[in-house]
Amino acid sequence: MIPINYAQMLQLALPEVIVAITALIVLAIDLLFLRQYRTRVRFAVAAGLASIGCAAAILQLLLSRAQTSVLDGMLVANPLTHLVQIALLILTIFTLLLSVDSTFTDHVGEFVLLILTATIGMMFLAGSQNILVIFISLELLSLSLYILTAFDKRSARSSEAALKYFLFGGMSAAFLLFGFSLLYGLSNSTSLTRIASAIHGQSLNPLLIIAIVTTVIGLGFKVAAVPFHFWAPDVYQGAPVPSAAFIASGSKVASFFIFFQVMVIGFAGVEGTAVWLHFTPGWVSVIAVVAALSMVFGNLVAIVQSSVRRLLAYSAIAHAGYMLLALLSHTQQSLAALLYYVVTYALATLGAFGVIVVVEKRTGGDGLSDFDGLSRRAPILSFCLFIFLLSLAGIPPLAGFFGKFYLFVSVLAAAPGSVGLLWLVILAIAMSAVSLYYYLQVLKRIYVASPPAGADEIQAPLLSQVVIILLAGAIVLLGCAPHLLLRWMMEAIQVSGL
């Protein structure tokens, strides 16, 4: 039996430990000292302390030079996992800052605790290559998100969304656990690399086929890919805005990263192909069908939405289809493109929800009509939303354009000189053109429609306005200078050897 070095394990998990201690401190301070203060004061203190804790965890990750794996990949530390964890912590900080002016709950300490608990789940998810830890981390993340969705106790829509999220999440967890149990049975190991070694060269026997399908179902739910997307529209619309923003941003980054790792590392050797009219059995052909359905369904249904939140939900389903293309080519270049895409997508979506929370607080809704004439009532916020939506549509020179460009190039480069996955790239470009239509519908309301009679100027809280401007600035900066992030990602991937 290999001796366990607990000191080394604690060192590897130190960033998560910092976040966990921060969560307990925030809860204790809120319950013991801040109950008599106004909700905004409590949110400001809790979000401030939580942000400091996340910043300390980021500093620990930046200073760490560890590149190791312990206990069959249960904990993995390398530049790539550190980079993903830093991105998750930054998104958590932005979410916390956007929640400062929230009034949907009096249980401030508990809300911030759950945000940090979900972040811990995401960090362990990004830092493991062991299906046991992956499943436990996913459940920690999921259970936190279910409660965050239901946190607005005064809203029946919030409770309904949380119930649907929980029921669909429970079914997806059952599928994923069943798939993982089959992988363990086939390989006698929980390590992704050992699983790949055991199944490499095997024919696609029924057990392996079922393992592939159930794993795709379980992880497809986490990224809201068709046909596992049913929870997303209700959760995006019914959850408190900070919770919906967190689900749409941070959890997407962690889920897509682990999706890539499970399929590319764990199922190495049974990929198959998805070449047009020449499909061969394997997980690539399954992912190709899911990606195509997600792109088509998400974009077409988004066109008819009258709620901006639901529009963003169906947009997220379409974006999940685009991002799944990176799994099909499964190269270092496609992983870098996926990470760049999902991070910039998360920033844009978080910023869009930041604007929505301001509009909702003033107008009481998130319908398209609530955004009529917003450019005359809140010009700065309108311009920021303009940047976020055009980035999501993939318009240059914003980050969303380069995200799609690098992703499509990486897919085509995976099979140079052949048709390969060209059909999926053409479909993705066509669906991107469709997405521009419904994003422009929102911008038309903002810049062309007249504001309601007697509507006053919308004054956004200073902190929210600063955070939204920072997010918009990041989208423009990463669009004009994408190498700032891509170069860091490529170096991390090459050093980590993924």
N, C-alpha and C positions, 0 to 999 in steps of 0.2 A: 504493500500500500504506500502511495506517495505521500510523504509528510506535508501537511498544510502549513504554509507560512502565513499566519494570521496578520502579522505586521505588514506584509506585502499586500495582502488583500485590503486591509484598512487604508493603506496608502493609495491603492488604485481607486477605491471607492470614496476617497476623501471629499471630492466635489459634491457627491450626493449626500454625504454626511453633513456637510456645511449647510446645504439646502434644507435637510431634515431638521437640524438644530434651529435654523432660522424660522421654520414653520412653527415649531413648538414655542419659541420665544414670542413670535407675533401673536399666537393664540393666548398665551399666558398674559401678556401685557394688555391685550384688548379686554380679556375677561376680568382681570384684576384691577386695572387702573382707568380704563377708558369707557366703561359702560354708561357713565352719566354724560358724556360729551355728545355733541351732534354727530350724525352719521358721516358727514363729510370730513370732520376732523379725524374720526376713527379710521376712515378709509385712507386719508393722507398719511397718518402715522403707520398704519399696517402696510400700505403699499411702499412707503419709504423704507421701512425696515426690511421688508421682503426683497426690495430692489438692491439694498446694500448686501444682503446675504447672497443674492444671485451674482452680484458683481465680485464678491469675494470668491465664489466658486469659479467664475471666469478667470480671475487672477491665478487661482491654483492650477487651472488647466493650462494657462499660458506659461506658467513657470515649470510645469511638469515636463520632463524629458523621457518619461517611461514609454517603452515600446515592448510590451510583453503580453502574455496570455496565461491565465492560471486556471487550473481545474477544468481542462478540456474546453476552454473558451468561455467558461462562465463569466469571467471578467476579462475584457480585452482593452488594452490601452495602447493607442498609437496616434500619430498626428491626425489621422482621418476621423477617428472616433472623438478626439478632442475638438476638432473643428465642428463636427455636427452638434456636439454638446454645447459648445459656445453659442452656436446659432440658436439652439433651443432656449438657452438662458437669456439671450438678448430679446427674443420674441416674448418670453415671459415677462421681462422687465417692461417692455412696451405695453403689454396687456394690463399689467398692474397699474401703470401710470394712466392708462385710458379709463380705468375703473374708479379713479379717485372721486369723480363727481357723481357716481352712481347713487341711486336712492331706492333700489328695488329690494333691499334687505337691511335688517338691523343686525344680522349675524355676520359682522364684518370679519372678525377673526377667523371664523369657520370658513368663510368664502376664500380668504387669502390662503388659509391652510390647505384647502383642496386644490387651489391653483398650484401651490408648491408641491403637493403630493403628486399631482399629475406630471409635473416637471421631473420629479425624481423617477417616476415610471418611464418617462421618455428617455431620460439620461441612461438608465440601466438598459433600456431597449437598444439604444445606439451603441452601448459598450459591451455587447455580448454576442457570442456566436454559438450559443448553446440553447437548444429548443426549450429546455426546462425553464431557464431564466427568461427567455423571450416570452414564453406564455405567461409567466407570473408577472412580468413587467407590463405586458399588454393588459392584463386584468387589473393591475393597480391603476394604470392609466384610464382604462375604460370605466371602472367603478367611480373614480373621481369625476370623470366627465358626465356620467349619468346624473350624479348629484348636482353638479354645477348647472346642468340643463334645467333641473327642477327647482333652482334656488329662489326663483321669484314666486313665493307662495301665494301672492295675490293674483296670479295669472293662471287661469285654467288652461290656456294654450301652452304655458311652460310645463305644467304637470303632464298634459297629454303628450307633448313632444318627448319628455323624459321617459314616459312609460313605453312609447314606441321604440325609443333608442335602446332602452333596457331589454325589451323583448327580442328585438332583432339582434342586439349585441350578445344576448345569451345564446341564441341559436348559432351565431357565427363562432362564438367561443367553443361550442360543442363540436362544430365541424373542424375547427382548427385543432382542438385537442385530439379528435379522432385521427386526423391526418398525421399529427406528430407522433401519436402512439404507434401508428403503422410504420412510420419511419424508424422509430426505436426498435420495433420488432424486426424490421428488415436488416438493421445494422448493428443492433445491440449497443448503441451509443446515443448520447444526446448531443454530441458535438457535430456541428454542421460539416466540418471537414472530414470527420470519420464516417459520417453518413454518406457523403459523396464518394468516399473511397469504397464503401461497401456496395453501393448500387451502381457504381461505374462499370459499364460494360454489360450490365444485366439487360435482358430483354424486358420490354414493358409488360410485366406480368400484371394480372388484375389488381393485386394489392398495391403495387407501385402506382398504377393509374389512379386508383381511388385516393391514394395519399396525395398525388399531385392535385387532383380536382378539389378535394376537401381543404387542402392548404390554400389554394387560390381563392376558394369561397371565404375562408376565414379572414385572410388578409385583404381580399377584395372589399369586404365590408368596412374595414378600417379606413380604406382610402376612398370609399363611396363610389366604387366602380359599378357600372351596370352589369348584371341585374341585382346587385347587392346594395343599392343606393336608397332604398325606400325610406330610411330614417332621415336622410340629409335635409330635404326641404322643410320638414316640420321642425327639426332641431334648429336649423338656421333661422327660422321665423319665430319659433316659440321661446327659445332660450333667452335669458338676459343677454344683452348685447356683448358685454365682456366675455361671457362664457362662449357665445357663438363665435366671437372673434378668435378666441383661443383654440376652439375646436377646428376652425377653418385655417389656422396658421400653424401653430406649434405641433399639434398632433399629426398634421399632414407631413411635416418634415420627418418626424421620427418614423411614421408608418411607411413612407415610401423608401426610406433608407433600409429599414429592416426587411421590407418586401424584396428589395434588390438583393440583399445578402442571403436571405433564405433560398430564393430561387437560383441565384447564380452560384453560390457556394454549396448549398445543401443538395441541390439537384443537378450538380455538374455531371455531365456525361449522358443525361437523358433529355437534352434540350429539344431535339426535333427541329423542324423548320416551319416557317410560315410564308414561304415563297408562294406568290399568286398561282393558284391552280395546281400547286405541287406541295401541299401540306404533308408533312410526315409526323407521326405521333411523337408527342413530347410536350413539355410545359410551354414552350414557345408558341405553339399553335393555339393553346388554350388562352394564353395572355393576349395573343393577337386578336382573337374573336372578342374578348372582353374589352380591349382597347377600342376596337372599331365601334362596338355597340355604345360605349360610353361617349365617344366623340359625337356620334350621330344623335343619340337620344338626348344627351345633355344640352346640346346647342339648339336642337329643334324645339324642345319643350321650353327652354328659356325664353324663346321669342314671345310666347303668349302670357308670360307672367306679368301681373300688375303690382306685385310686391317686390321691392328692390332686394329684400333679404332672400326671398325665394329665387329671384333671378340669380343672385350670387351662388345659391345652393346648386342650381342646375348648371351654372357656369363651372362650379367646382367639379361636378361630375364630368363635364367635358374636359376640363384640365387634367383630371385623373387619367382620362384616355390618352391625352398627349404624353403625359409623364410615363405611362406604362410602355411607351415605345422604347424608352431607354433600357428596359429589361430585355427586350427582344434582341438588341444588338449585344448586350452584356459585355462591353469592353470598358477599359479604364476611361476612355474618352466619353463614352455614354454615361458613365457614373458621374463624371465631373459635370457634364451637361445637365443631368438629372438634379444634382445638388444645387447648381446655379439656378435652374428653373424653379425648383420647389422653394428655395429660400426667397428669391425675388417675388414669386407668386405669394408667399406668405406675407411679405412686407406690404405688397399692394392690397391684399385682402384685409389685412389688419388695419391699414389706413382707411380703406373704404368703410369698414365697420366703425371706425372712429368718427367719420363724418355722419354716418347713420345715427349714431347715438345722440349726437347734437341735434340733428333734425327731428328725431323721434321725441326728444324731450320738449322741443318747442311746438311741434305740430301734433304730437300724439299718435303718429303712424309712420309707416315706411312705404306707403303706396307711391306709385309714380307721381300722382297728383300732389303729394306732399312736397315734392321737389320742384314744383312749378316756380320759376323765377328766382331760384336760389342764388343765382349769380348776382342779383341786385340786393339780396338780403344778407348774404355772407360771401363776398367775393373771394376771400382767401380760401375758405373751405371749398368753395366751388371749383377753384382752380386746382386745388389738391386732388379733389375727386376726379376732375378731368384727367389728371396725370395717372391716377390709379386705374381708372377704367380703360384708358388707351393703352396702358401697359398690359393689362389683362387681355386686351384685344390683340396685342402684338404689333403695335405701331412704333416704328423707329422715331427717334433714337432712344426710346425708353427700354428699361431692363427686360420687359416682357418680350420684346422683339428679339433681342439677342438670345434670350432663353430658348425660344422656339427655334431660332436659326441654328444654334449650336446643337440642339437636340436632334433636329432633322438631319443635319450634316453628319452627326455621329451615327445615326441609324443607317444612312446611305453608305458611309465609310466602312461599315462592318462587313459589307459584301461588295467590294469594288469590282466594277466591270460586269456586274450582273443585275438583273431586274430586282432580285431579292425582295426587300421590304418597300420598294418604291410605291406600291399600291397604297400602303398605309400612310406614307408621307403625303401622297397626293390627296388622300381623303382628309388628312389632318389640315392641310393648307386650305382645302375647300371649306371645311368646317370652321376654320379661323375666320374666313371671310363672312360666314353666316353669323359668327359671334359679334363681329363688328356692328351688325345691324342692331342687335338689342342693346349693346353698350351705347350706341349713338341715340337710341330711344331715350335713355336716361339723360344723356347730355342735352338732347333737344329740350326736354322738360326744364333743365337747369338754365339753359342759355337763350332759348327761343320763347318758351311759354311765359305768359305774364304772371306775376305773383298774385295771390288772392287779394281781393279788395281789402284795404285796411291792414295788410300784413306789415308788421314791423321788422326792423333789422334784427337778425339773429346774432346774438352775442355769445360766442363760444367761450367756455372757461379757458383761462390763459394756459394752464398746463396741457389741456387737451389740444389746444391749437398748436402749441409748441411741438408736441409729440407728432401730430398729423403732418406738420411742416417738415419735421425731421424725416419722417417716413417717405414723404414725397421727394425730398432732397436725395435720399438714398436711392430711390428708383431712378431718378435722373442721373445721378453720379454713376451707378452701376450700369446704366445704359450707355452713357458716354465713355466710360472707362471700364468695360467688363473684365479686363485683365486683372483688375485689383482683386477680384474675388476668384476668378477662374484660375489664375496662376497659383494662388494659395491652395486651391482645391487639387489641382493636378500634382503639385509637389507633395501634398499630404497623401494622395492616392498612390503615387509612385513609391514613396518611402514606406508606406504601410504594406505595399505588395498585394493589394486586393485586385 
